Amino acid sequence: MTKIITETERLIIREFTLEDAEDVFMFNSNNEVNRFTGDDCLKSIEDAKKIIREIWLYEYQKYGYARWATELKETGKVIGFTGFKFETRSTVQATDIGYRFLPEYWGQGLATESGLACIEYAKKHMSLEQILGDVVVDNTGSSNVLKKLGFSYHSQYQELDFILNRYELIL
């Protein structure tokens, strides 16, 4: 049984399952989607299953949360992810918010809609005091989403080949 986290007017936000591998492959194999992430594009459905199993399912168990499948109610299709991740990189040891969607769903307010629902869920069901959002400087669309979610600019840093702006939301 798939665990539903929250819902909005247009979306179901739920935990990923291995049955989502094809949809995960679709959005994580797209160069445009991954342009600002620093992640390599997936090469196979097996790569997608590995991410689901070794990252998201593992983090649900370890932290109680991870990125969540974002499904269109109208079609039942997983169009991307929204949600939190406990970051353990050297530049951050905190929970951040992330969202990643297929390009045909950009510009429809879905990142903001799903992000607001996840933040509301966090306020009611998670014991977080702060959420971070890191965005590559050139990714103005994602920066705009964080601002709409109520995040404030915190600082700027470099990681790999990217300069990132860090935003924060105090809960």
C-alpha positions in Angstrom: 0.0 0.0 0.0 1.4 3.3 -1.1 1.7 5.9 1.7 0.0 9.2 0.7 1.6 12.2 2.4 -0.7 14.9 1.3 -3.0 16.1 -1.5 -3.7 19.3 -3.3 -6.4 20.2 -5.8 -4.4 18.8 -8.6 -1.8 16.5 -7.0 -1.3 13.5 -4.9 2.0 13.6 -3.0 3.1 10.1 -1.8 6.0 7.9 -1.2 7.7 6.4 -4.2 7.5 2.6 -4.9 9.4 0.5 -7.2 6.4 0.5 -9.6 7.3 4.2 -10.2 10.6 3.3 -12.0 9.4 4.1 -15.5 8.1 7.6 -14.5 11.3 8.2 -12.4 13.3 7.3 -15.5 11.3 9.7 -17.6 12.0 12.8 -15.5 15.5 11.9 -14.3 16.8 11.0 -17.8 15.9 14.4 -19.2 18.8 16.8 -19.7 16.6 19.8 -19.4 15.3 18.6 -16.0 18.8 17.9 -14.7 20.5 21.0 -16.1 20.9 22.7 -12.7 21.0 19.6 -10.4 24.5 18.3 -10.8 23.0 14.8 -11.2 23.8 12.6 -14.1 20.8 11.7 -16.3 19.6 8.1 -15.8 20.5 5.6 -18.5 18.0 2.9 -17.7 14.9 1.7 -15.8 17.3 -0.2 -13.6 19.0 3.1 -12.6 15.6 4.4 -11.6 14.9 1.4 -9.5 18.3 1.8 -7.8 17.5 5.4 -6.9 14.1 4.5 -5.5 15.4 1.5 -3.5 18.8 2.9 -2.4 17.9 6.5 -1.8 14.2 7.2 -1.3 13.0 4.0 0.3 16.2 3.9 2.4 15.7 7.6 3.5 12.0 6.9 4.3 13.2 4.3 6.8 16.2 6.2 8.2 14.7 9.8 8.4 11.0 9.3 8.0 11.0 11.4 4.9 12.7 11.8 1.5 11.6 13.1 -1.9 8.0 12.2 -2.6 6.3 11.2 -5.9 4.2 13.9 -7.3 1.3 12.5 -9.2 -1.4 14.3 -11.3 -4.8 13.4 -9.9 -6.3 13.7 -13.4 -4.1 11.0 -15.0 -2.4 9.1 -12.1 0.9 9.9 -13.8 4.0 10.6 -11.6 5.3 13.8 -13.2 8.3 14.4 -10.8 9.1 14.7 -7.2 8.6 17.2 -4.4 9.6 17.0 -0.8 12.4 16.9 1.7 15.9 15.4 1.9 18.2 15.3 4.8 21.4 16.6 3.2 24.7 15.3 4.5 27.0 17.1 2.1 29.9 19.0 3.6 28.1 22.3 2.7 25.0 21.4 4.6 23.8 19.1 7.4 20.1 20.0 7.3 16.8 19.3 5.6 16.2 20.9 2.2 13.2 21.1 0.0 13.4 20.0 -3.7 11.2 19.6 -6.7 11.8 18.2 -10.1 9.2 17.9 -12.9 9.0 17.0 -16.5 9.3 20.2 -18.6 5.8 20.0 -20.0 4.5 20.7 -16.5 6.7 23.7 -15.9 5.0 27.1 -15.6 1.7 25.7 -14.2 2.3 26.5 -10.5 2.8 22.8 -9.6 6.1 23.3 -7.8 4.6 26.0 -5.7 1.4 24.0 -5.1 3.2 20.9 -4.1 5.9 22.8 -2.1 3.2 24.6 0.0 1.5 21.3 0.7 4.8 19.7 1.8 5.6 22.7 4.1 2.1 22.5 5.6 2.6 18.8 6.1 6.0 19.4 7.8 4.5 22.0 10.2 1.9 19.5 11.3 3.7 16.2 11.2 7.5 16.7 11.3 9.7 18.2 14.0 11.7 20.5 11.7 12.7 24.0 12.8 14.2 25.1 9.5 14.2 24.0 5.8 16.8 25.0 3.3 16.5 25.5 -0.4 19.7 25.6 -2.5 19.4 26.9 -6.1 21.9 27.4 -8.9 22.1 31.2 -9.4 21.0 30.9 -13.1 17.9 28.9 -12.1 15.7 31.9 -11.6 12.5 29.8 -12.0 13.4 27.7 -8.9 14.5 30.8 -7.0 11.0 32.3 -7.7 9.3 29.1 -6.4 11.3 29.3 -3.1 10.3 32.9 -2.6 6.6 32.0 -3.3 7.0 29.3 -0.6 8.1 31.9 1.9 11.9 31.3 1.9 14.3 34.1 2.4 17.8 34.5 0.9 20.5 33.3 3.3 23.8 33.1 1.6 25.8 32.1 -1.5 28.4 29.4 -2.0 30.1 27.4 -4.7 29.8 23.6 -5.1 31.4 21.7 -8.0 30.9 23.9 -11.1 27.9 25.8 -9.7 27.4 29.0 -7.7 24.3 28.4 -5.5 22.0 30.7 -3.5 20.9 29.2 -0.2 17.4 30.1 1.0 15.9 29.3 4.3 12.5 28.9 5.9 12.1 29.0 9.6 9.1 26.9 10.7 
